[in-house]
């Protein structure tokens, strides 16, 4: 096998690999000799078929298998001998000339193919001990715990039937049918729907028009869907709802005590408060981790300089752009609606693609050197979490992940990334900074 480097520019490599026809013929004889004891051909005893006859019958098939073996196995050996790591699966090109291909399969021509790939760039990750990270943390106040407990208690409040007109704070049971331009629309109807007046649960203006109504009243509620309504087909449109009030209920007395706690499945009011405080602290902890992770990724992006494999960037941009186009199609919006142009958007997402590839490569390099692994137990837990999201379809979901390596890789990637980030944070210089809950929970404008 002869290997000739034909391209060496930056990260790009191209190799021309030649296997002389004499070597191909030798490989063919070895393959046919192995086949001799296995095949049965009419007129010959098993194991007694002449190699010349085997070549005539199975020669091209055997040679095609040899070609595939060289491409699939020997190509990796070539890269190993060159001590090169391709950034992605190498592209293989063979002759498209049918007559020449026939000559190769017949053993009358050298087998030649080219292998194109980009090598992994040299990654100079920053010294982790020199990274400075400011970790935002928010305290959980007693007032906040009390407010959350009250909200939970409110959800368990008992209501009793009321005679007379509905007032703010009352709950009504109603049937309604929504229409736009006189035609019902999907999702605009329900029977025996519950609504606490003043809760802000429905479209702005809807609840106000039901104040003063009583059981068996029928009315038409006129509203306008907000311009930023989640369902694009309804956003900004005027609608009318035919409403029949089935029942009016007044709120019962709300007391936060052990009886309420037990009703909510907790042993006491004090235990309810402890549980709520733990939930709030866990929520804040999630925001803290997300903010810290963002800082880590920003630092790695800022402090790591390298040439990026072009094809990796192209693939990442393609993935991002596909998501952008899909979201715009679903929302019915255009680039103009987002106060930009397609050209500007492409430029921004190109920068994002480059960032993701750069950060991904340096994270992988740090994780590899630190010998970070995702355990089987962690993967089983990740799959179990996915299974829980589809009650009644547990076996189907399990089979999907069992038979889909790409899906498993999709679960493993974020686990691995988070473990590497945690490792970096352990090594870095971290300073805690107390912030308000509003500042902690504020979303970053830029996507990481």
Buried (B, 14 or more C-beta within 10 A) or exposed (E): EEBEEEEEEEBBBBBBBBBBBEBBBEBBBEBBEEBBEEBEBEEBEEEEBEBEBBBEBBBBEBBEBBBEEBBEEEBEEBBEEEEBEBBEEBEBEBBEEEEBBEBBBBBEBBBBBBBBBBBBBEBEBBEBEEBEBEBBBBEBEEEBBEEBBEEBBEEEEEBEEBEEEBEEEBBBBBBBBBBBEEEEBEEBBEEEBBBBBEEEEBBEEBBBBBBEBBBEBEBEBEBBBEEEBEEEEBBEBEBBBBBBBBBBBBBEEEEBEBEBBBEBEBEEBEEBBEBBBEBBBEBBEEBBBBBBBBBBBBBBBEBBEBEBBBBBBEBBBEEBBEEBEEEBEEBEEEBEEEEBEEEEBBEBBBEBBBBBBBBBBBBBBBBEEBEBEBEEEBBEEBBEEBBEEEEEEEEEBBEBBEEEEEBBEEBBEEBBBEBBBBBBBEBBEBEEEEBEBEEBBEEEEEEB
